[in-house]
Amino acid sequence: MLKTAILAALCVFICFGGNWLWGQTMIERPLVVGLVTGLVFGDVREGVMMGAALGAVDIGGALSAEPVTATVLATTFSIILNVNTKAALALAVPIGVFAAFISMFLKNIVMNVFAPLVDKVAATNNQKGLVRLHFGMWFLNYFLFSLVTFFSVLAGAKPVQQLVNEIPKNLMAGLSATGGLLPAVGFAILMRMLWSKQLSPYYFLGFILAAYMKLPSVAVAAVGIIIVVIQWMRDKQLMALENNQKELAAGEVKNHIDNQNNESEQEEEDFFS
Amino acid sequence: MKFTKNVSPDDRKMLNSIFWRSFTVFASRAGATKAHAPGFMYSILPAIDRYYKNDPKGQTEALERETTWYNITQNVGTFVMGLVASMEKKNSQDPDFDANSIVALKTSLMGPLSGIGDSIFWGVLRVIAAGIGISLASQGSVLGPILFLVIYNVPSILTRYYLTYIGFTLGDTFIEDMYESGSMKLLNKAASTLGLMMIGSMTATMVTFKSTLAIPIAGGKPIEIQTYLDQLWQGLVPLAVTLGCYWLLSKKVNVNWILLGVLALAIVLGLVGIV
């Protein structure tokens, strides 16, 4: 079972990690994951069909399970344990739901540990450090994540499900809430760079448009662009007015003389025409 | 294409490098506060190295600018990378350039570009590709997954490539025009306005909080706290937490303490059964 567990975890690492390492090419979709797992365990047909079954659920957005783990586990169970598709899904999907939580937890919370390091490599212009950090975080995240699959296959689906059920619900809820609230810190940092007293109402406008009017971000941006255009035209006018006034104040006497000259020239031109 | 032709060989070399690096932009995710900032920094390095060649201080400042929260549908985000490259170019040439406008412009583009990118590539293209793929795969054909990958990836990668160039060329000419007409200050104001609006809308959609606390009433419906919170002010908690973090930041509180504070707050709320 150890070899099977390692191979299954490897499938998760390749599909999930590979998808995010290079170009989000969608090799993490059930359709492709099924093929890869099928290839690894020597039953391509079963893998592809399992992928299609989960892909059909996933496309409707009805799958709350993490698709890679769910597909790899379902395919592994159906090929190794020789159970039918339905039974394999019943074993795999609950663990997939748990995996979705682990994935969120790793990406949003655990990886926060490295946020100060990102600032540090930037502040010291340590470019090699940045590269190492970037890919190191990648490896660590997806390695840790594939352990879920490893232990699920090693220990068997049933005990893992039991274990998951025993985690206090309150703790899970609290940790989930963290993922929801943490982006606030990131947005606060952005606000620090853009905030000014004159412009602060626009922050609240954006919030209200999204929270109350439920406008999608493209629509909020469109409203924003209209505001910006109006603001721009008014500012342009103001700038022109200011410049005019400056000119007037600075060159009143000169203008006066110029005007007189212009007038006399005009008269001459009239005379000659 | 027009956008890729009027580019000097040096620019082309840099843009191609950014294009290839951009594939790894989402490899790491430095938590919910920075998201994919390291990937963006890594992708934009060729521009930073080129424009601040013998200027370590300039490089440091440019890198520090890019440590903020970043997330755009990755094959559309190259537009912003090209644009930022063109602005860093201007910034390195002109000491009067307001570098803040780089962050402002980037922030104002994140929301709408992701909105458009997600709906085109995930909403439309991926669904079409999956539909074709699944119908073949359910008969056990290997062609299913392969066709799925081809249909999705060919247009995605082409978009990624051309947008890198379009962002750079557009930025280069657009910013030059702004500069000559003396409107750079206005551009900065416009980008900040739009940026703040987008952060406001992202606060509403991406910072999430939902209380599950319900007070049971004998013989009646339980009182759900969240309904009351929503009636009071939609998204009250996310807004309050975001503004609280902003306030703490402006009081020069270390960001790591703020992070820990939010973490502790959420866990405590969970343990006492509010969320």
Interface residues (C-beta under 8 A of the other chain):
Chain A: W20 L21 W22 G23 Q24 T25 M26 I27 R29 L31 V32 G34 L35 V44 R45 V48 M49 G51 A52 A53 G55 A56 I59 K107 N108 I109 V110 M111 N112 V113 F114 A115 P116 V118 D119 V121 A122 A123 T124 N125 Q127 L130 V131 L133 H134 F135 G136 M137 W138 N141 N170 L171 M172 A173 G174 L175 S176 A177 T178 G179 G180 L181 L182 P183 A184 V185 G186 F187 A188 I189 L190 M191 R192 M193 L194 W195 S196 L199 S200 Y202 Y203 F204 L205 G206 F207 I208 L209 A210 A211 Y212 L215 P216 S217 V218 V220 A221 A222 V223 G224 I225 I227 V228 Q231 W232 D235 K236 M239
Chain B: F23 T24 F26 A27 S28 R29 A30 G31 A32 T33 K34 A35 A37 P38 G39 M41 Y42 L45 D49 P56 Q59 T60 L63 E64 E66 T67 T68 W69 Q74 N75 N100 V103 A104 T107 S108 G111 P112 S114 G115 I116 R126 V127 A129 A130 G131 G133 I134 A137 S138 G140 S141 V142 G144 P145 F148 L149 Y152 N153 S156 I157 R160 G182 S183 L186 K189 A190 S192 T193 L194 G195 L196 M197 M198 I199 G200 S201 M202 T203 A204 T205 M206 V207 T208 F209 K210 T212 Q234 G235 V237 P238 L239 V241 T242 L243 G244 C245 Y246 L248 L249 S250 V255 N256 I258 L259 V262 L263 L265 A266 I267 V268 L269 G270 L271 V272 G273 V275
